[in-house]
Amino acid sequence: MHFLSELAKEYGCYFWVENDTFFFRPEREGAQPIHLRRRVNLIAFSVRLSTAGQVEEVEARAWDTSQKTQISTTAKSSVLFPKMSNLSAVGKDRISRAYSGSTKRVIFAQNDGTTMEETQRFAESELRRLWKNLVTGDGSTIGNPAIRVGSILSIDDLGRFSGEYVVESARHELNQSGYRTSFQVRQHL
């Protein structure tokens, strides 16, 4: 499971198990977002900003066994995420303070014979993994079976928190109150 978890993170995929069935799905790039709007079909939504663990860049190092040389590549947040999310001035200030002094995370790839491209992809995937935790949230809406892991939600009418989010988990409930979908999301990068 640990190997599959690491592989899913590196390639931007989700995996989970339901009733003895293993699911492995890439993030739904290019799929039409599901539109949710406050006071229309969005019942509740709360957002969290966490700068914990955020870094400005990630350096990955590996050993090329065929060339007998060290490979070192760097992924920078300013390149991967040129437009910082729709954050308030306070939020942007907290992020800049979180990695003021040029914080860097160095990762040693545990794979002999890697190439420069693999090492760069490894650094970028680690930076994306860290940034996925920057803006997260949870909410609920009128029941919608299209909302599932990997779906893109376009949430409108929430000011600076309006935008696209990726569904990390979804729960569909049908009871005496009706059909409701609850979800946990992260900001779509």
BAKOLMI-759578 format. One line per field, with one value per residue (C-alpha): x, y, z; chain; residue number from 0. Coordinates in steps of 0.001 Angstrom, whole numbers, plus 500000, padded with zeros to 6 digits. Layout:
u <- [X, ...]
v <- [Y, ...]
w <- [Z, ...]
chaine <- [A, ...]
num <- [NUM, ...]
//
This chain:
u <- [500000, 502866, 504359, 500981, 500468, 503849, 503200, 499787, 501308, 504053, 501610, 498836, 496374, 493922, 493458, 491056, 489378, 485626, 484056, 487157, 487616, 490754, 490295, 493162, 492123, 494026, 492808, 490128, 491996, 489911, 486636, 483828, 483673, 480551, 479183, 478037, 476675, 475882, 472133, 471380, 472749, 475608, 474349, 477563, 481236, 484202, 487755, 491114, 494466, 497498, 501056, 502438, 505079, 505040, 508387, 509547, 511456, 512202, 515555, 515741, 519034, 519662, 522524, 522812, 524387, 525159, 527008, 528303, 527237, 524911, 521703, 520252, 517120, 514993, 511268, 510278, 506837, 507074, 507388, 504816, 502270, 502777, 499395, 499108, 495550, 492820, 493984, 493536, 496490, 496787, 496856, 499528, 501539, 501363, 502529, 505442, 506406, 506070, 508971, 510793, 514464, 514113, 513077, 514058, 513369, 516034, 514913, 517222, 515576, 515950, 516122, 519410, 519682, 517272, 517397, 517322, 513685, 512626, 514388, 512717, 509307, 510012, 510846, 507760, 505459, 506750, 506223, 502690, 501983, 502998, 501001, 497886, 497522, 497611, 493863, 491453, 487803, 484690, 481074, 477775, 475346, 472016, 472637, 474714, 475960, 478530, 480531, 483145, 486877, 488843, 485895, 486466, 484020, 483647, 482356, 480857, 479604, 482092, 484306, 488035, 487266, 485402, 487244, 487985, 488525, 489369, 487242, 489405, 486493, 482732, 479865, 476345, 473493, 469824, 467600, 464280, 465684, 466463, 469575, 472745, 476374, 479145, 482709, 486253, 488256, 491579, 492222, 492818, 496396]
v <- [500000, 502371, 501820, 502482, 505582, 507009, 506128, 507821, 510987, 511147, 510941, 513080, 510204, 509071, 505562, 504005, 500729, 500182, 496793, 494777, 496757, 498812, 502127, 504121, 507287, 510305, 513779, 514623, 517153, 518655, 517464, 519992, 521436, 520991, 524436, 525161, 528515, 529844, 530218, 528084, 524556, 524982, 524294, 524871, 525533, 526261, 526983, 526565, 528154, 526359, 527503, 524623, 522762, 525173, 525717, 527932, 525220, 521511, 520110, 516431, 514567, 511132, 509046, 508211, 504748, 504725, 508078, 507706, 511262, 512977, 514434, 517503, 519375, 522083, 522799, 526354, 527408, 530668, 528629, 525908, 528268, 531687, 532965, 532640, 531676, 534252, 534964, 538076, 540333, 538718, 535224, 536204, 537808, 534606, 532525, 534847, 534746, 530970, 530696, 533963, 533193, 530901, 527636, 524598, 520903, 518514, 515022, 512171, 509915, 506261, 505073, 504145, 504822, 507755, 510394, 514176, 514141, 511600, 513569, 516818, 515117, 513794, 517327, 518847, 516134, 516740, 520508, 519922, 517561, 520258, 522974, 520786, 521437, 525246, 525857, 523085, 523000, 520980, 521508, 520046, 520486, 519243, 515628, 515329, 511874, 513486, 514692, 512035, 511763, 513715, 515845, 519571, 521853, 525455, 527293, 530723, 533646, 533210, 536254, 535489, 531824, 531411, 529214, 525646, 522892, 519189, 516696, 514626, 512684, 512604, 511150, 510731, 510428, 509761, 510073, 511569, 515073, 514227, 513603, 515425, 515238, 516178, 516661, 517552, 519542, 521228, 524181, 523169, 524102]
w <- [500000, 500777, 497308, 495643, 497776, 496715, 493065, 493159, 494690, 492068, 489172, 490694, 491062, 493698, 494946, 497406, 498246, 498344, 499133, 498185, 494941, 494350, 492470, 490928, 489105, 487732, 488574, 486030, 483926, 481159, 482651, 482885, 486395, 488475, 489317, 492848, 493986, 497433, 498047, 494965, 495392, 497903, 501435, 503409, 502694, 504972, 503869, 505629, 504770, 506200, 505608, 507681, 505722, 502781, 501073, 498245, 496434, 496481, 495432, 494468, 494250, 492802, 491499, 487791, 487806, 484082, 484075, 487656, 488494, 490894, 489479, 491142, 490054, 491655, 491449, 492398, 493549, 491572, 488351, 489097, 490666, 489020, 490173, 493893, 494713, 495243, 498749, 500810, 501481, 504920, 503379, 500858, 503658, 505736, 502801, 502061, 505764, 505789, 503404, 503946, 504078, 501064, 502653, 500701, 501081, 499776, 498794, 497977, 495415, 496405, 492833, 491141, 487437, 487440, 484751, 484997, 483819, 486456, 489181, 488040, 487987, 491482, 492774, 491110, 492485, 496026, 495665, 494329, 497237, 499723, 497951, 497823, 501529, 501230, 500727, 501693, 502615, 503135, 502343, 501332, 498499, 497282, 496251, 493099, 491999, 489671, 492682, 493390, 494061, 491444, 490259, 489834, 491643, 490501, 493553, 492874, 494931, 497794, 497218, 497297, 498017, 494738, 492282, 491352, 493885, 493481, 495414, 497784, 499283, 498795, 500791, 499457, 501963, 501427, 504500, 505643, 504945, 501309, 499214, 500257, 499080, 501504, 500247, 501202, 498683, 497994, 495752, 492131, 491225]
chaine <- [A, A, A, A, A, A, A, A, A, A, A, A, A, A, A, A, A, A, A, A, A, A, A, A, A, A, A, A, A, A, A, A, A, A, A, A, A, A, A, A, A, A, A, A, A, A, A, A, A, A, A, A, A, A, A, A, A, A, A, A, A, A, A, A, A, A, A, A, A, A, A, A, A, A, A, A, A, A, A, A, A, A, A, A, A, A, A, A, A, A, A, A, A, A, A, A, A, A, A, A, A, A, A, A, A, A, A, A, A, A, A, A, A, A, A, A, A, A, A, A, A, A, A, A, A, A, A, A, A, A, A, A, A, A, A, A, A, A, A, A, A, A, A, A, A, A, A, A, A, A, A, A, A, A, A, A, A, A, A, A, A, A, A, A, A, A, A, A, A, A, A, A, A, A, A, A, A, A, A, A, A, A, A, A, A, A, A, A, A]
num <- [0, 1, 2, 3, 4, 5, 6, 7, 8, 9, 10, 11, 12, 13, 14, 15, 16, 17, 18, 19, 20, 21, 22, 23, 24, 25, 26, 27, 28, 29, 30, 31, 32, 33, 34, 35, 36, 37, 38, 39, 40, 41, 42, 43, 44, 45, 46, 47, 48, 49, 50, 51, 52, 53, 54, 55, 56, 57, 58, 59, 60, 61, 62, 63, 64, 65, 66, 67, 68, 69, 70, 71, 72, 73, 74, 75, 76, 77, 78, 79, 80, 81, 82, 83, 84, 85, 86, 87, 88, 89, 90, 91, 92, 93, 94, 95, 96, 97, 98, 99, 100, 101, 102, 103, 104, 105, 106, 107, 108, 109, 110, 111, 112, 113, 114, 115, 116, 117, 118, 119, 120, 121, 122, 123, 124, 125, 126, 127, 128, 129, 130, 131, 132, 133, 134, 135, 136, 137, 138, 139, 140, 141, 142, 143, 144, 145, 146, 147, 148, 149, 150, 151, 152, 153, 154, 155, 156, 157, 158, 159, 160, 161, 162, 163, 164, 165, 166, 167, 168, 169, 170, 171, 172, 173, 174, 175, 176, 177, 178, 179, 180, 181, 182, 183, 184, 185, 186, 187, 188]
//
